[in-house]
Amino acid sequence: MTRRTIILFAGLVSIMAGGPVTEAVAAPARTIDICHGYGCAFRSRLVLGTSDDRKFAAIMAAGRASPEAERKAIARAVGYFEKRAQQVTGVRDQPQSEFGASKIRGQMDCVDESTNTDALLRYLARRGLLKHHKVEARDSRGFLLDGRYPHWTAVIRAPDAVKWVVDSWYAPMGGAPDIIRLADWKSRGVLESGALN
């Protein structure tokens, strides 16, 4: 096997396994470990200051009216969070990670993206900034044999028990994540014309 084949295989195994074997250690409420390098190969600590706390509170205040408004606010919070993460990693992650970027600091696959978004959502919940949603365990779709590449996402649950994904993998760092119903997200991910839908 070539070195590239081994790296691709290792990345695939990492994604299918959902990332590292150990769970992320919960950092204090004002810090978040940013995963990057694919499969959380690297972690960089993001320390959130008072200005960050105020910014997240202001962003999420716009979502108090309804679950739909809160999901829009979550999208804005993810964008702000990713811009702050960029300051810590020093690299602007490209959308839709490529296999060849494994073990490159700052680049993120869906395991990194979903872990980071999940950590942000839990931070928002601990601060009492999520009024209409509960944070659920990350979820995945695809396992190659079904024609889909394995893909992970963060998940929230609305008061009506409908689960929604918060998937930032498709957008460039700081861009708006996909926030769609989990059931709809589960049916996506089939290779179409050489690109994931």
C-alpha positions in Angstrom: 0.0 0.0 0.0 1.1 3.5 -0.7 1.4 6.1 2.1 -1.5 8.0 0.6 -3.7 4.8 0.7 -2.8 4.2 4.3 -3.6 7.8 5.2 -7.0 7.6 3.4 -7.8 4.3 5.1 -6.9 5.7 8.5 -9.1 8.7 7.9 -12.0 6.5 6.8 -11.7 4.3 9.9 -11.6 7.4 12.1 -14.8 8.8 10.5 -16.6 5.5 10.7 -15.7 5.2 14.3 -17.0 8.7 15.0 -13.7 10.2 16.0 -11.4 9.4 18.8 -12.1 6.4 21.1 -12.3 8.5 24.2 -14.9 11.1 24.7 -13.9 14.8 24.8 -13.2 15.9 28.3 -15.6 18.6 29.3 -13.7 21.8 29.7 -14.7 24.5 32.2 -17.7 26.5 31.0 -15.6 29.3 29.6 -13.3 27.2 27.5 -13.9 24.9 24.5 -11.3 22.5 23.0 -11.3 23.0 19.3 -10.8 19.7 17.4 -8.9 19.9 14.1 -6.6 17.8 11.9 -9.4 15.2 11.2 -10.8 12.9 13.9 -9.7 15.4 16.6 -6.1 14.6 15.9 -5.3 18.0 17.4 -7.0 20.1 20.0 -6.5 23.8 20.6 -8.1 25.5 23.6 -10.4 28.4 22.9 -10.8 30.6 26.0 -14.0 32.6 25.9 -13.8 36.0 27.6 -16.5 38.3 28.9 -16.9 39.9 25.4 -17.5 36.4 23.9 -20.1 35.8 26.7 -21.9 39.0 25.8 -21.7 38.3 22.1 -23.3 34.9 22.4 -25.9 36.2 24.8 -26.8 39.0 22.3 -26.9 36.5 19.4 -29.1 34.1 21.2 -31.4 36.8 22.6 -32.7 37.2 19.0 -33.9 33.6 19.2 -36.1 33.7 22.2 -39.4 34.2 20.4 -39.7 30.7 18.9 -37.8 27.4 18.1 -37.4 28.6 14.5 -35.9 31.9 15.7 -33.6 30.1 18.0 -32.4 27.8 15.2 -31.5 31.0 13.2 -29.7 32.4 16.2 -27.8 29.1 16.6 -26.6 29.4 13.0 -25.3 32.9 13.8 -23.7 31.6 17.0 -21.9 28.8 15.1 -20.6 31.4 12.6 -19.2 33.6 15.4 -17.8 30.6 17.2 -16.0 29.3 14.1 -14.4 32.8 13.5 -13.1 32.6 17.1 -11.9 29.1 16.5 -10.0 30.3 13.5 -8.1 32.7 15.7 -7.0 29.8 17.9 -6.0 27.4 15.2 -4.5 30.0 12.9 -6.0 28.4 9.8 -9.2 29.0 8.0 -10.8 25.6 7.5 -12.1 24.9 3.9 -15.6 23.6 3.4 -16.2 19.9 2.8 -12.9 18.5 3.9 -10.7 16.6 1.4 -9.0 13.3 2.2 -5.5 14.7 1.7 -5.9 17.2 4.5 -5.8 14.6 7.3 -3.4 15.5 10.1 -3.1 19.1 8.8 -3.6 21.6 11.7 -6.6 23.7 11.3 -8.4 21.6 8.7 -11.5 19.8 9.9 -13.5 16.8 8.8 -17.1 16.1 9.9 -15.9 14.5 13.1 -14.0 17.7 14.1 -16.9 20.0 12.9 -19.6 18.0 14.7 -17.5 17.7 17.9 -16.9 21.5 17.9 -20.5 22.4 17.2 -21.7 20.0 19.9 -19.3 21.6 22.4 -20.6 25.1 21.5 -24.2 23.9 21.8 -23.4 22.5 25.3 -21.7 25.7 26.3 -24.8 27.7 25.2 -27.0 25.3 27.1 -24.9 25.5 30.3 -25.2 29.3 30.1 -29.0 29.1 29.8 -29.0 30.5 26.3 -31.0 27.7 24.7 -34.6 28.3 25.5 -36.3 26.1 22.9 -33.9 23.2 22.3 -32.0 20.5 24.1 -28.7 19.3 22.9 -28.7 15.6 21.8 -25.9 13.2 21.1 -24.1 13.6 17.8 -25.5 11.4 15.0 -24.2 9.9 11.8 -25.4 8.7 8.4 -23.8 6.5 5.8 -21.5 3.5 6.0 -20.2 3.1 2.4 -22.1 0.0 1.7 -25.2 2.1 1.4 -23.5 4.3 -1.2 -22.8 7.1 1.2 -19.7 8.2 2.9 -19.9 8.3 6.7 -20.8 11.7 8.0 -21.3 13.1 11.5 -23.3 16.1 12.9 -24.4 17.8 16.0 -28.1 17.4 17.0 -30.6 19.5 18.9 -34.2 18.6 19.9 -37.1 21.0 19.7 -40.0 21.1 22.2 -42.2 19.1 19.7 -39.5 16.3 20.0 -38.3 16.8 16.4 -34.6 16.5 16.1 -32.6 19.0 14.0 -29.0 18.7 12.8 -26.5 21.6 13.1 -24.0 20.6 10.3 -21.3 23.1 9.7 -19.2 20.8 7.5 -20.6 22.1 4.2 -19.9 25.8 4.8 -16.6 27.5 4.9 -15.4 28.4 8.4 -17.7 31.0 9.8 -20.4 30.3 7.3 -24.0 29.3 8.2 -24.4 25.6 9.1 -27.1 23.5 7.6 -29.9 23.3 10.2 -32.5 20.8 8.9 -34.6 18.0 10.3 -32.6 15.0 11.3 -34.9 12.7 9.3 -34.3 14.8 6.1 -30.5 14.9 6.8 -30.3 11.1 7.2 -31.6 10.7 3.6 -28.9 12.9 2.1 -25.3 12.3 1.5 -25.4 10.2 -1.7 -22.7 10.9 -4.2 -24.3 12.8 -7.1 -22.1 13.9 -10.1 -19.0 13.5 -7.9 -20.2 15.7 -5.1 -22.0 15.0 -1.9 -25.5 16.5 -1.6 
